[in-house]
């Protein structure tokens, strides 16, 4: 459900999205409910997705840091690699993201 709010058109994370502030707030509420049951790697990835969707440089950098921390702890967790790449592309350092 969180992914649908953040990416209603099912576009790649680095492409222009039609995510509205209302969708971001709804995703944050859903993530809060998910975290109340215990934080997982997947919920941390959802948090990164929310940060990237806000389209502010500070949020994108924070998402990249969180994804990098996850990757350092678990280098085989592909969603962390995808979030690192998405963050790099979103902050216009696309060469390192690709």
C-alpha positions as YAML, in Angstrom:
chain: A
units: angstrom
residues:
- id: 1
  name: UNK
  ca: [0.00, 0.00, 0.00]
- id: 2
  name: UNK
  ca: [2.86, 2.37, 0.81]
- id: 3
  name: UNK
  ca: [4.36, 1.84, -2.62]
- id: 4
  name: UNK
  ca: [1.05, 2.65, -4.31]
- id: 5
  name: UNK
  ca: [0.83, 5.98, -2.47]
- id: 6
  name: UNK
  ca: [4.42, 6.88, -3.28]
- id: 7
  name: UNK
  ca: [4.35, 5.74, -6.88]
- id: 8
  name: UNK
  ca: [0.78, 5.70, -8.20]
- id: 9
  name: UNK
  ca: [1.90, 5.57, -11.85]
- id: 10
  name: UNK
  ca: [4.42, 2.75, -11.22]
- id: 11
  name: UNK
  ca: [7.33, 4.78, -12.60]
- id: 12
  name: UNK
  ca: [10.96, 4.10, -11.60]
- id: 13
  name: UNK
  ca: [11.97, 5.99, -8.44]
- id: 14
  name: UNK
  ca: [14.36, 8.25, -10.35]
- id: 15
  name: UNK
  ca: [11.78, 9.31, -12.96]
- id: 16
  name: UNK
  ca: [9.39, 12.23, -12.56]
- id: 17
  name: UNK
  ca: [6.54, 11.02, -10.36]
- id: 18
  name: UNK
  ca: [3.07, 12.27, -9.63]
- id: 19
  name: UNK
  ca: [3.48, 11.85, -5.88]
- id: 20
  name: UNK
  ca: [1.58, 14.54, -4.00]
- id: 21
  name: UNK
  ca: [2.14, 15.79, -0.47]
- id: 22
  name: UNK
  ca: [-1.13, 14.09, 0.49]
- id: 23
  name: UNK
  ca: [0.20, 10.77, -0.80]
- id: 24
  name: UNK
  ca: [3.46, 11.24, 1.10]
- id: 25
  name: UNK
  ca: [1.56, 11.96, 4.33]
- id: 26
  name: UNK
  ca: [-0.62, 8.87, 3.81]
- id: 27
  name: UNK
  ca: [2.50, 6.75, 3.24]
- id: 28
  name: UNK
  ca: [4.05, 8.15, 6.42]
- id: 29
  name: UNK
  ca: [0.95, 7.17, 8.39]
- id: 30
  name: UNK
  ca: [1.03, 3.65, 6.96]
- id: 31
  name: UNK
  ca: [4.74, 3.39, 7.71]
- id: 32
  name: UNK
  ca: [4.07, 4.48, 11.29]
- id: 33
  name: UNK
  ca: [1.52, 1.68, 11.63]
- id: 34
  name: UNK
  ca: [3.98, -0.79, 10.16]
- id: 35
  name: UNK
  ca: [6.76, 0.38, 12.49]
- id: 36
  name: UNK
  ca: [4.47, 0.00, 15.51]
- id: 37
  name: UNK
  ca: [4.70, -3.75, 14.88]
- id: 38
  name: UNK
  ca: [8.49, -3.60, 14.82]
- id: 39
  name: UNK
  ca: [10.95, -2.03, 12.44]
- id: 40
  name: UNK
  ca: [12.29, -4.24, 9.68]
- id: 41
  name: UNK
  ca: [14.69, -3.77, 6.79]
- id: 42
  name: UNK
  ca: [11.68, -3.41, 4.51]
- id: 43
  name: UNK
  ca: [10.20, -0.60, 6.62]
- id: 44
  name: UNK
  ca: [13.58, 1.18, 6.51]
- id: 45
  name: UNK
  ca: [13.45, 0.93, 2.70]
- id: 46
  name: UNK
  ca: [9.94, 2.40, 2.73]
- id: 47
  name: UNK
  ca: [11.31, 5.24, 4.84]
- id: 48
  name: UNK
  ca: [13.99, 5.83, 2.17]
- id: 49
  name: UNK
  ca: [11.32, 5.84, -0.52]
- id: 50
  name: UNK
  ca: [9.35, 8.49, 1.37]
- id: 51
  name: UNK
  ca: [12.47, 10.61, 1.79]
- id: 52
  name: UNK
  ca: [13.31, 10.41, -1.91]
- id: 53
  name: UNK
  ca: [9.74, 11.33, -2.88]
- id: 54
  name: UNK
  ca: [9.95, 14.58, -0.91]
- id: 55
  name: UNK
  ca: [12.46, 15.80, -3.53]
- id: 56
  name: UNK
  ca: [14.54, 17.86, -1.13]
- id: 57
  name: UNK
  ca: [18.30, 17.51, -1.24]
- id: 58
  name: UNK
  ca: [18.60, 16.91, 2.51]
- id: 59
  name: UNK
  ca: [15.96, 14.17, 2.43]
- id: 60
  name: UNK
  ca: [17.52, 12.49, -0.57]
- id: 61
  name: UNK
  ca: [20.93, 12.54, 1.12]
- id: 62
  name: UNK
  ca: [19.41, 11.08, 4.29]
- id: 63
  name: UNK
  ca: [17.74, 8.32, 2.24]
- id: 64
  name: UNK
  ca: [21.08, 7.51, 0.63]
- id: 65
  name: UNK
  ca: [22.75, 7.36, 4.07]
- id: 66
  name: UNK
  ca: [20.08, 5.02, 5.46]
- id: 67
  name: UNK
  ca: [20.28, 2.77, 2.39]
- id: 68
  name: UNK
  ca: [24.07, 2.74, 2.64]
- id: 69
  name: UNK
  ca: [23.89, 1.74, 6.32]
- id: 70
  name: UNK
  ca: [21.53, -1.12, 5.43]
- id: 71
  name: UNK
  ca: [23.82, -2.20, 2.62]
- id: 72
  name: UNK
  ca: [26.87, -2.18, 4.90]
- id: 73
  name: UNK
  ca: [25.05, -4.48, 7.33]
- id: 74
  name: UNK
  ca: [23.55, -6.70, 4.64]
- id: 75
  name: UNK
  ca: [25.26, -6.42, 1.22]
- id: 76
  name: UNK
  ca: [22.95, -8.98, -0.38]
- id: 77
  name: UNK
  ca: [19.76, -6.98, 0.35]
- id: 78
  name: UNK
  ca: [18.90, -5.77, -3.16]
- id: 79
  name: UNK
  ca: [16.31, -3.11, -2.13]
- id: 80
  name: UNK
  ca: [19.09, -1.24, -0.30]
- id: 81
  name: UNK
  ca: [21.19, -1.22, -3.47]
- id: 82
  name: UNK
  ca: [18.21, 0.05, -5.46]
- id: 83
  name: UNK
  ca: [17.57, 2.83, -2.92]
- id: 84
  name: UNK
  ca: [21.24, 3.86, -2.99]
- id: 85
  name: UNK
  ca: [21.09, 4.07, -6.79]
- id: 86
  name: UNK
  ca: [17.73, 5.88, -6.74]
- id: 87
  name: UNK
  ca: [19.06, 8.41, -4.25]
- id: 88
  name: UNK
  ca: [22.13, 9.07, -6.39]
- id: 89
  name: UNK
  ca: [20.04, 9.52, -9.50]
- id: 90
  name: UNK
  ca: [17.49, 11.71, -7.70]
- id: 91
  name: UNK
  ca: [20.24, 14.03, -6.48]
- id: 92
  name: UNK
  ca: [21.62, 14.24, -10.03]
- id: 93
  name: UNK
  ca: [24.73, 12.18, -9.44]
- id: 94
  name: UNK
  ca: [23.33, 9.65, -11.87]
- id: 95
  name: UNK
  ca: [26.63, 8.21, -13.00]
- id: 96
  name: UNK
  ca: [27.28, 6.72, -9.58]
- id: 97
  name: UNK
  ca: [23.65, 5.54, -9.41]
- id: 98
  name: UNK
  ca: [23.84, 3.67, -12.67]
...
